[in-house]
Amino acid sequence: MQDAVTTMIPVGEVPDRPQARDGLRLVLRNVFPFLVVGAIWEIVAWAGVFPRRLFPTLEEVASTFVQLTVAGILPHHAIDTVIRLLSGFALAAIIGVTIGVLMGRSRRAEDICLPLVSICAPIPGLAYAPLFLLWFGLGDSGSIVLVGFVALFPVVLNTWTGVKAVKEIWLRAAQTMGADDRRLFRHVILPGAAPYILTGLRLGLAQAWRILVAVEMLAAVPWGLGWLIFGAREFLNTDAMLAGIAMIGILGLALENLVFRPIERYTVVRWGMIAA
């Protein structure tokens, strides 16, 4: 009778097949929509539904993207746009969170600010562009102030909602344990409202992107992705327009994953306000 041969595998080297399979499934699920859209795009481009100059293939768009990036043109436009975006969004975040907290904690502030915010928020941001460009002039100043103004409203409304959503029993419990106003705000109100505040900041950033790209087409700025897209339109350079649009998508994805995700992980997830 032959002896059975037993193969010993160290515990640390046992492959975690379910985890690997789940990871592969997640990657495929995220990539699949892009593959479908890309396939449809290529079919339309090669079928000649539109002239090739107006509807280039993905290969042509990728080639233009690489050429503009290597030449430094696309990064220059992107950097100027990001500087304007972050400057205006920083104004919106600071002022919006402050006003939202005051509205949530003070009935008088709520009575004064809520009607104004409710009236101004639904108005499209582009409708304010002519006024702000007349008041603050063409170029960076008018663009930054307009971006901050338009992005302000989602931040204010969501911060106000978050502060109002903090349970009264939490506040009374903290006050019973001797918490003053400063500790009450830091340890109860801010953590309780943080998920709403982050949602407002995300919505505000999306509003900032929309109005900034549009106003760069109007504000006579020397550099910017909106200016690149609008200028490429004049010469029917659709591949350059699509390269600029792709860069906007890449920057938006980077801001979400490199800024908001870490903030969310080290605040509301860490505090147990939302699940990881």
WOJONOR-V742914 format. One record per residue. N is the residue number from 1. OMEGA is omega as a letter, one per 30 degrees, with the letter a starting at -180 (999 if undefined). D_CENTER is the distance of its C-alpha to the mean C-alpha in Angstrom with 2 decimals. Layout:
BEGIN
N:OMEGA:D_CENTER, N:OMEGA:D_CENTER
END
This chain:
BEGIN
1:a:68.80, 2:l:65.94, 3:l:63.66, 4:l:60.11, 5:a:57.62, 6:l:54.68, 7:a:51.53, 8:l:49.85, 9:l:46.09, 10:a:44.72, 11:a:42.34, 12:a:39.56, 13:l:39.89, 14:a:39.72, 15:l:36.94, 16:a:34.42, 17:l:34.49, 18:l:32.62, 19:l:29.65, 20:l:29.72, 21:l:30.08, 22:l:27.12, 23:l:24.96, 24:l:26.27, 25:l:25.70, 26:l:22.03, 27:a:21.62, 28:a:23.61, 29:l:21.71, 30:a:18.36, 31:a:20.18, 32:l:22.39, 33:l:20.19, 34:l:19.55, 35:l:23.30, 36:l:24.23, 37:l:22.14, 38:l:23.46, 39:l:26.99, 40:l:26.87, 41:a:25.61, 42:l:28.49, 43:a:31.00, 44:a:30.18, 45:a:30.27, 46:l:33.60, 47:l:35.12, 48:l:35.18, 49:l:33.70, 50:l:32.24, 51:a:33.63, 52:a:32.35, 53:l:31.23, 54:a:28.94, 55:a:27.75, 56:l:27.88, 57:l:27.81, 58:l:25.04, 59:l:27.44, 60:l:27.72, 61:l:23.98, 62:l:23.65, 63:l:26.69, 64:l:25.37, 65:a:22.05, 66:a:24.23, 67:l:26.63, 68:l:24.16, 69:a:22.56, 70:l:26.04, 71:l:27.21, 72:a:24.42, 73:a:23.46, 74:l:20.01, 75:l:19.01, 76:l:20.45, 77:a:18.46, 78:a:15.17, 79:l:16.13, 80:l:17.06, 81:a:13.88, 82:l:11.79, 83:l:14.50, 84:a:14.32, 85:a:10.58, 86:l:10.93, 87:l:14.26, 88:a:13.38, 89:l:10.43, 90:l:12.98, 91:a:15.50, 92:a:13.54, 93:a:12.82, 94:a:16.47, 95:a:18.17, 96:l:16.23, 97:l:16.83, 98:a:20.38, 99:l:21.21, 100:l:19.84, 101:l:21.98, 102:l:24.94, 103:a:24.73, 104:a:24.68, 105:a:27.60, 106:l:29.68, 107:a:31.12, 108:l:32.07, 109:l:28.59, 110:a:27.34, 111:a:30.16, 112:a:29.41, 113:a:25.63, 114:l:24.87, 115:l:26.80, 116:l:25.16, 117:a:21.59, 118:l:22.68, 119:a:24.20, 120:a:21.59, 121:a:18.41, 122:a:19.48, 123:l:20.41, 124:a:18.24, 125:a:16.64, 126:l:18.65, 127:l:21.79, 128:a:21.40, 129:a:21.12, 130:a:24.93, 131:a:25.67, 132:l:23.31, 133:l:24.50, 134:a:28.05, 135:a:27.62, 136:l:25.73, 137:l:26.79, 138:l:25.33, 139:a:23.27, 140:a:20.73, 141:l:21.82, 142:a:21.40, 143:a:18.00, 144:a:16.61, 145:l:18.33, 146:l:17.22, 147:l:13.48, 148:a:14.18, 149:a:16.38, 150:a:14.22, 151:a:11.20, 152:a:14.03, 153:l:15.15, 154:l:12.60, 155:a:12.73, 156:a:16.51, 157:a:17.14, 158:l:15.34, 159:l:16.87, 160:l:20.18, 161:a:20.09, 162:l:19.45, 163:l:22.29, 164:a:24.56, 165:l:23.91, 166:a:25.35, 167:a:28.73, 168:a:31.77, 169:l:33.66, 170:a:31.27, 171:a:31.89, 172:l:35.63, 173:l:35.87, 174:l:34.25, 175:l:36.55, 176:l:39.50, 177:l:38.84, 178:a:38.98, 179:l:35.35, 180:a:35.14, 181:a:32.36, 182:l:30.49, 183:l:30.63, 184:l:29.92, 185:a:26.63, 186:a:25.68, 187:a:26.89, 188:a:26.63, 189:a:24.47, 190:l:21.45, 191:a:21.35, 192:a:22.06, 193:a:19.30, 194:l:16.64, 195:l:15.15, 196:l:14.89, 197:l:13.51, 198:l:10.59, 199:l:10.00, 200:l:10.42, 201:l:8.03, 202:l:5.12, 203:l:7.09, 204:l:7.82, 205:l:4.79, 206:l:5.13, 207:l:8.69, 208:l:8.69, 209:a:7.89, 210:a:10.56, 211:a:13.04, 212:a:12.90, 213:l:13.73, 214:a:16.35, 215:l:17.85, 216:l:18.24, 217:a:20.58, 218:a:22.60, 219:l:22.63, 220:l:24.76, 221:a:22.60, 222:a:24.28, 223:l:21.27, 224:a:17.75, 225:l:16.12, 226:l:16.81, 227:l:20.33, 228:a:20.72, 229:a:19.95, 230:l:22.21, 231:l:24.89, 232:l:25.00, 233:a:25.62, 234:a:28.76, 235:l:30.27, 236:l:29.13, 237:a:27.29, 238:l:25.12, 239:l:24.48, 240:l:22.99, 241:a:20.83, 242:l:19.51, 243:l:19.08, 244:l:16.85, 245:l:14.77, 246:l:14.67, 247:l:13.55, 248:l:10.51, 249:l:9.69, 250:l:10.71, 251:l:8.72, 252:l:5.31, 253:l:7.18, 254:l:8.61, 255:l:6.05, 256:a:5.40, 257:a:9.20, 258:a:10.55, 259:a:9.13, 260:a:8.04, 261:l:10.63, 262:l:13.38, 263:l:12.99, 264:a:13.22, 265:a:16.08, 266:l:17.99, 267:a:17.81, 268:l:17.74, 269:l:18.80, 270:a:21.41, 271:a:22.66, 272:a:23.08, 273:l:21.00, 274:l:19.25, 275:l:20.42, 276:999:19.10
END
